[in-house]
Structure formats: structure tokens, C-alpha cells
Amino acid sequence: MQNHSLIRRSMTAAALTLAFVAVPPSQAVASQSNEPAMQASDNQTVPDKAADAWITTKVKTELGTTKGVTATDINVTTNDGVVTLTGNVESSMEKNHAVRIARQIKGVKSVDASGLAVGPARHDDSH
């Protein structure tokens, strides 16, 4: 009787082990079949979004620490490595400088500064 119990436990353990080993490949197949649908709704993966967030932060930091650029008047967004600069700068020289700074950041594919207007800054200096 004790021998039957030992065999039954061994068989149960083997079945459970086999079930746990078989589950990950089936989950991998299921996740691969859903992957195109997920990408269709959102073309960026989590690492891509993280890279874009890092690029945006790095560009803002560089603009904020560079003389001759009023970083508080420049908005920075990044999508798939493309940096978009919007806002106001005081001169075309400042605009070109901001674009140069953004292009130097690792991971930047291109810079769109079409939304960066040259004219008086919007911030209020009167206190």
C-alpha cells in the first residue's frame, strides 16, 4: 500500500512538472499572436517610449544649461527618436542653436523646429 502511495505521488509530481514546463511555450505563442495587434494600436514598444523620454529629458537639460537659449520658452517632445521643438525664441540664431543642441543628443534621428517661432519671448520678466 505504501508503494502505491509513493508511485501516485511520483506520478502527480511528474504531471505537475510537465504542466509547468509546457505552460511558458504556450504563453509565448499566445503573446506572439497578440503582438501585431498591440503594435497596430501603438507603434512604440516600452523600450522605445523609455528612449524617447530619455531623449526629451536630455534635450531639456542641455537647453536649460546652455547660455544663449531660453529653455523655459521651448517645449520639447520626442516620438520615435524625432525631437519636436515648439515655443518662442528671441532670434533665428537662438533657434539654430537649440536645433544644434538637440541634434547632438544620442538617439536623436531628426529635429523638427517648425513650431519654434522667432519673436519676443512669452515669459514675464516684471516682478
N, C-alpha and C positions, 0 to 999 in steps of 0.2 A: 504494500500500500504506500509506503514511504517512497518507493521507487517511482510509482505513478505520479505522485505529487511533484517530485523532482523533475520528471520529464515534462509535466504540464507547465511548470514554472519556466523551464528552459525554452519550451516552445513559445510561451507567451512573451518572454523576453526577446526571443529571436524575431517574432512577428512585430513587436513594438519597434525594435531596432530597424527592421526593414521598412516599416511605415515612416519612421522619422527620416531615414536616408532617402526615401522616394519622394518625400514632400518638396524639398528645395528645387529639384529639377522641374517639377510640375509648376511650381510658383514662378520659376524663371521663364518658362514658356508662356504662362499667362501674362506676366509683366511685359514680355516682348511683344505679344499680340496687342496690348493696350498702348504701347509706346507711340506708334504713329498717330493714334487718335489724340493722345495727350500733346504731342508736338504740333498737331494741327491747330489746337486751341492756343498754344503758347510756344512760339518758336525758340525760346531760350530755355536752356536747362539751368538747374540751380547753380552749377559752377559758372555758367555764362553770366547769370544775374549777379553773382558774387564778384566776378571780374569787372562787370560794369559799375557796380557800386564802389569797388576799389578805385577804378579809374576816375570816377566822379569825385570821390574824396581827395584823391591825389591832385587832380587838376585844381580843385577849390583851394587846397592847401598851398600849392605852388603860386596860384594867383594872389592869394592872401599874403604871401611872404615876399612878393616881388614889388620892388619900387616902380612907380610909374603906371601901376594898374590899380584901378579902384574896384577891388574884388566884390565889395558889397553891392555894387550895381550890376554885377554879371551873374546870371543864373547858369548853372551847368547841369546838363543831363547826358546820360550815356545809354545808348541802345546798341547792342551787338558790336561794341568797340567804336561806334561812331559818336563822337562828342558834339553836342549841340550847345552853342553859347548864345544866350539871349540877354537882353537888357540894354543898358546905355553905357557908352564910354565917351570920354570928352574929345577924343581925336582919332583920326584914322591910324595914327602911329600907335596909340594905346590898343586899338582893335587888333592891329597886326601883331603887336607884342603878345596879347592874350592868346591869339591863334598859335603863335610860335611856341609859347609855353605849353599849351595843350597838346600840340603835336609831339613834343619831346617825351611825353609820358609813355612808359612801356605799356603796350597793349592797345594803344590808340590806332585805329585804322585810318580815320579821317576826322576832320573838324569842319563842322558846318557853323559858320558865323553869320549867316544871312539874317538872323534875328537879332544881331548885335548892332544897335543903332548908334550912329555918331551924333552927339549933341550934348546939351547940358545934362549933367547927372541928376537923378531924381531925389537923391538924399538931401535932407535939410540941414545945413550947417549952422543955422541960427539957434543959439541955446538961450 
